Amino acid sequence: MAERTLTEKLKHYRISQNEYERISGLLGRPPQGLEWALFSALWSEHCSYKSSKVHLRKFSYRNGMTRDDSDENAGVVDIGFGEKIVFKMESHNHPSFIEPYQGAATGVGGILRDIFTMGARPIALADYLCFGDENAPRMKSLVKGVVAGISGYGNCVGVPTITGYTEYDENYNKNILVNAMAVGLIEGQMNLASSKAEGIGNLVVYVGAKTGKDGVHGAAMASESFDQDIDSKKPNIQIGDPFLEKLLIESCLEVLSKNLVVCMQDMGAAGLTSSTFEMASKGKVGMDLHLDKVPQRDSSITPEEILLSESQERMVLVCVPKNLEAIQAVFKKWDLDAAPVGTITDTKKMRLFWKGDVVTEIDPTLITDSAPRYERPFTEYQSKRKRAKVEAVSNQNQKQLLDSLKQNAFYKNKNWIYEQYDQRVGTRTVKDASQTLSVVRLNSHRDLAISVGCRPSFMRMDTRIGAIDAIMYPALQQAIKGFKPIAVTDCLNFANPERVEVMTDFVTTCDLYAQIAQKLDAPIISGNVSFYNETEGKGISPTPAVGLVGLKENDERVPDCVFTETGLDVYLVQMPGVISYAKTAEVLKKEMSFSGDLTVNYLADFVGAMTAFVAKTKPQVSRVVGQGGLALTLDKMKSAGYECSMQVDANHMFSSTSFLFEERLYDFVFAVDSKTRGPFEKELDALVKKWNLISHVLGSSRKGYS
Amino acid sequence: MKVGVVTFPGTNCDQDVVKMSQAHGYKVVPLWHKDHFDVKSVDMVIVPGGFSYGDYLRCGALAARSAVMTSVKELAKTGKPVLGICNGFQILCETGMLPGVLVRNDHGRFTDKWTEIETVNSTQHFAKSDKKKLKLPVAHGEGRFFAEKSELDKIESQGQVWFRYTENINGSLNNIAGVMNKEKNVAALMPHPERAMFDWMGGSDGFKFI
């Protein structure tokens, strides 16, 4: 084969001319051999965060429950009573668009490994999905494939998927988003595991599935926009096996619980390269790695492919030599490979061997820490739309409008998705995905709430309002059930960061998230950035998804989110904020409109007040009014034939179609037993006065006709 | 009471069944798939749910041929009770300890939901609640009970139908949700009683199961 020209090499390895010059400068010579592949993978946007890192530093706020572990695989919250919560959210957008089942399945597998590599048992999964218009090309099969992939993987590994969000909008016709969040629990004798390599002479052990050629260059692929030819990218797609993952979870947690391991790291994007280089670089040690000792699925595999393979269900760990036998016994019990492939050295160099010969010798920090940091240009955010008086969005009557909205994929009941997920394995689930808030119970008799946030239509309406809503809406959903939000993870999905307007949306979001995390006292403990969600020059609308975890310090009843009995007094409580037609306007193909604004400080304080209010008044039913306004929300609150009878009089606002369908940030519905009406109203009056709210008696629950 | 809980590679409800057993104050004896065990060491065996051996070949097919199941068969012959849940049901059918087979749901999808089942014939060993109708959750992709006509007739006439769904959720013949052997000491069902132990789980009809 003829030697490639420099231009061909740069293209093949997706390295820019400037980056090539930077690499040559760092090495004191042009890169050679395997170095090309190493820089290609770890300097990719996906691995290096080169366009986002300067802004992600803003998420530095920590409190007494959290510490700075930003270089670990996921964030940790110490919630006391010997329990720690570990969680993170990650994207698998590019692979899922190419091959939806495998893309989504391996997305779940990858995020789970980030959790159990830290010694935490995964206890819950959540998903955040954005699809295109349901009639767009391939979309029905993409939706079906993604849901089946999450179901196929999550169910088999035995981790319940208990909540999610699903968007349908034409902005995602050619770039769907598949984000998965995993939550893990460390309790009892288990310790938090590190990913920092330590101890000269210690062994590097490869565990899990064998290495094949799948997913080579996956990280670089995920750092590019799509062109027309997505089929050619299929060989970049990894194939997952949830059965192996289940064995890997049990065996890894077993060796960690027996204290046999110095550190552990999963092999995610850029596989063996990123895991070993990062371990060495964090521990400021060297490592000798024998690539030919890596268990291989295919004897024709090259050293470069071994380094870059993204074969799934693999981990690498470091142990003192005397523990190797005990570790191998555990993995053998679970029928998995555990092969020593290297040693920790004092050279501070990574030395890669192939059949006894050194093929590359390099300082790992050049690869892991010296990637360029781009300060991509952005401007000050200007609202995309002018605020204006919000006019009725449709002249249909209430019933017609409600019916037509409910025909839309977005507003349709999504139980068909959640019923494909095992929501109860592990027997911790208190509230499943059919509820507005999903809850798991801890052994300490406390409840943990898990939510995802970011309603993309509000982002499209106004980036500032959308970004505030992305955290505040799930925070209010938790507060209205008596939970206190304790920490945040994010998955920032954007288009091409080299475009000023995309970068402006990104920076605006980061600034707001940093501010909200501090005001809400809910640190952003982990996260992921996915750029280049773009096809043929058309990008997605900004979609900074959020995962939020909240805690309730007791196991008292969580208020219902639907009417399940008659005779409850129903209240509507309104906050001065934003009045809009966002999602509803999009569904009806009308212009969006909005007035008003959101304030971070006011909302953050109010979340605390709401948690306290609900804990004190214990309403029977509580719910934040969602998209589609009060009309859709009350419709969703009907259950088992119970509904809210509205006290309608002809001139009253409740009979106004506009009022019923406006999406207001924020309105709340409560229903209380008539016997507790007195004390409830007393507390409500105090809340209303203090926070400048408006409250109405909406009606009472009754047996409906449906 | 000593309860043996079987774990295969891919079993994922074993710890849930352990919690259920401990909630009754029973002692749990873990049983590993590669090992035979002394049938005198336990008073009851539970084969829990999950994806034993990754559902390779056919649900429960590989598990049925494991060492531990040889001992479970011996134990059943002594008259001691054996309970199968979900994948445990599939495994017990594959071993021939129970009649019939579980195949892919008629709608082709995995299904997780609360169901109502009705007791048809009872056994002295399990499900000791007085309630005739029980609310329990299911979570399976292959839970459609199937048997040849002659075998099905026999199951019915010999009083081996344990539970029926009040609403057929997966295409099971005769709405069958659980069956027993003729001696009624080996019994299994697709719904998960261990997921319905306490009201906070959404229902407590599973509490009196063992």
Interface residues (C-beta under 8 A of the other chain):
Chain A: A148 S151 G152 N155 C156 V157 G158 D241 P242 F243 L244 K246 L247 W334 D335 Y418 E419 Q420 Y421 D422 Q423 R424 V425 G426 T427 T429 V430 D432 R441 D555
Chain B: P9 G10 N12 C13 Q15 D16 K19 M20 G49 G50 F51 Y53 G54 D55 Y56 R109 F110 T111 D112 K113 P137 A139 G141 H192 E194 R195 M197 W200 M201 G202
